[in-house]
Amino acid sequence: MILLIQYTLIFASVLILVALGGCFSEHSGVINLGLEGIMVMGALGGALVMNALSTAPAAVTILVTTLTAGLSGVIYSLLLAVACINFKADQTLIGTAMNILATAAATVIVKAINMASDPDNVSATINYVDAKKAFTVSIGAFNFNWFMLIALIALIAAYVLLYKTSFGLRLRACGEHPQAAASVGIDVYKMRWSGVLISGLLGGIGGIVYITASVSEWKFETGVAGFGFLALAVMIFGDWHPIKIALAALLYGFFRALSNVYTGFDWLASLHISGTVYNMLPYIISLLVLMFTSKNSKAPKAEGIPYDKGIR
Amino acid sequence: MSRKSKGSNEKLVNGLRSVAASLICILAGLLIGFIVLLFIDSKGAFQAILTIIKNFFNYPSGPAALKYFGNTLVKTAPLLMCALSINFCYKVGLFNIGAAGQYVVGAGACLYGALGLGLPWYLCLLMAMLAGAIWGLIVGVLKAYFNVNEVISGIMLNWIGLYLVNILLKTVKEETSPYTKTIKSVNPSALLPTAGLPSLFTNNRYVTIAVPLSIIIAILVWVILEKTTFGYELKATGYNRDAAKYAGMNGNRNIIVTLVIGGVLAGMGAALLYLTGFEQWSVTQSSVPQMGFNGIAATFLGGLNPIGTIFASYFIQHITSGGSYLDKAIYPSQISDLISSIIIYLCGFVLFFKQVMAKRSAARSEKALLKQKDEEKEPEKGGADK
């Protein structure tokens, strides 16, 4: 039972971080379908650092890993910002390209690094088993993970930033009616850039949390298995609002956690349902949830539409 | 008469611009791929990029090259079908990223039909089309009646499809490996007819009617979209759902029909590959096959035109196959995926490239016009001076 709570919380942390990322981007008016790719890049940056830092003190490992993952995400999100804000490219196409590119690039990079250190190692796997220990603190049977705290801080910060500061108000204005925002002197381009870069930061951190959640090495050929898109579903389910997103993330986290721990419950194991079914659960549930929540969508009105100064 | 010729002239110029923009994307993609190769190992980088571009020409003997050219064609057919699926839906304003999942369930259905039920090839093909159609139908209904973003529902269905197919095909896998049994050993009647095509490709028995069939379907898709009222209605819905509704078209129905057709195309694509016996399905597969995503690259590289997509699909498959000839001790074969994903990314800028070209040619014709006017004025001026 404790294990279930533990996994629920850690997967919910991933979803909170990434969904908040999507939230910032969409409130500024840019649909970020590239979150999946941003997660991969964040995971890559973080995993490389963790692999190198196997003996550093825990605090250093946590700080450097989180920062590197976030920074990798920010850098990668530049691809979205430049193309979609300045060049008015199709946001769906660019996001999709970023997802495919991230997996391909991460695979190539990891393979190249592995082969350089050991010519016989042609795998795309990074191992970070030692550094991973720095992130967990055992409280009885419960393994507290520092990333849970980071997600909580991000949640509070996102709420304050979006709803209690003038920056948040301006950012949201750009997603609702950019021309109106521009007419009162807000620089729409700058706001959208901020939205996308913040989403890169949160998505990147979410990536490293995801790959360290239940395993201690990652095969980069698999990407992050649609988790970036699950986070987008969480964001839609959460009405683009941080607090509701957190609740939605807990629900999804629970179903994702089930697939990790169902064998530990006698009555679940006795049903003899294949593990594959549990793997499918989060996706099926998000389809059902989207079905009932998309009708009265509270999506920012101008999202997905490139900003054009000349249009009223 | 002259107006009509002017119109077709504009169309031609626009088409040429699309081709030029696609070529820019390809060159830039190859260049970036080359730079990545340089970083990994600078000595062999040039040879490596040549290897990718040469693909089957890496074989010195003609017959061998021809045989492997056949292999590239075998894999181009399913790619083209996925690309057509995405192309068709995109024309109606829908981004069918679910093509990857429709392809997956198509693969599951046709392999189960062939290996589990022992059906002949045409029924297996039909099953794949049906499975794809159902997957497309779900996305369409969710979009039309529940306003669910088709990209997100498509991705969810991709994963659901992958897991379902893995469960289903576990019943027809080989005992000692995670791969499905070969069609040839279990039920040869499920293999696609070859119609004598292998003899053209040094007896490559995987070259079947799939290759010409996919090309015929590409042409058919073009005809439907450009030359029929049905296609016009679908496109009108894509441009403006409300306006189409006002004009008496059933927008919701059109969205669903479009995605069902998209599903049929992608599902059929899977059958065109798996029913050749070229590949077996691994039931432990943990990621959605690249085919559906590469289809996105092919569609956009083909300038969103079904005919252009034929060539673009071939190109994408050509470099993907080429990647497998790289020396795996030095370069990862995923370089090809990297190049095609960069090409997709750059396709986002195609509109921008075309705008720049249009602006430049507009500036040029304006200049020419001014010059012409000046020349007309000049003699007058001269006359006044005298």
Interface residues (C-beta under 8 A of the other chain):
Chain A: L33 L79 A83 C84 F87 K88 A89 D90 T92 L93 I94 T96 A97 M98 I100 L101 T103 A104 A105 T107 V108 K111 A112 M115 P119 V122 A124 E221 T222 G223 A225 G226 F229 L232 A233 I236 S274 T276 V277 N279 M280 Y283 I284 S286 L287 L290 M291 F292 S294 K295 S297
Chain B: V36 F39 I40 F95 I97 I138 L142 F146 N147 V148 N149 V151 I152 S153 I155 M156 L157 N158 W159 I160 Y163 L164 N166 I167 S286 S287 F293 I296 A297 F300 K328 A329 I330 P332 Q334 I335 D337 L338 S340 S341 I342 I344 Y345 C347 G348 F349 L351 F352
